[in-house]
């Protein structure tokens, strides 16, 4: 259960950073590489979250 919370927290944090970057375009202009990194982080955490949630639900149902 703790792992699920960590995964959700990472995804929420990366989404928050993406929203901030979209709403404040000057950040993108200042550091495009950082913005690309945020996109990759959000995509990877989204995939990881999908697997994590599926596994956690299966474990909880098993118990």
Secondary structure, 3 states (H helix, E strand, C coil): CHHHHHHHHHHHHHHHHHHHHHHCHHHHHHCHHHHHHHHHHHHHHHHHHHHHHHHHHHHHHHC
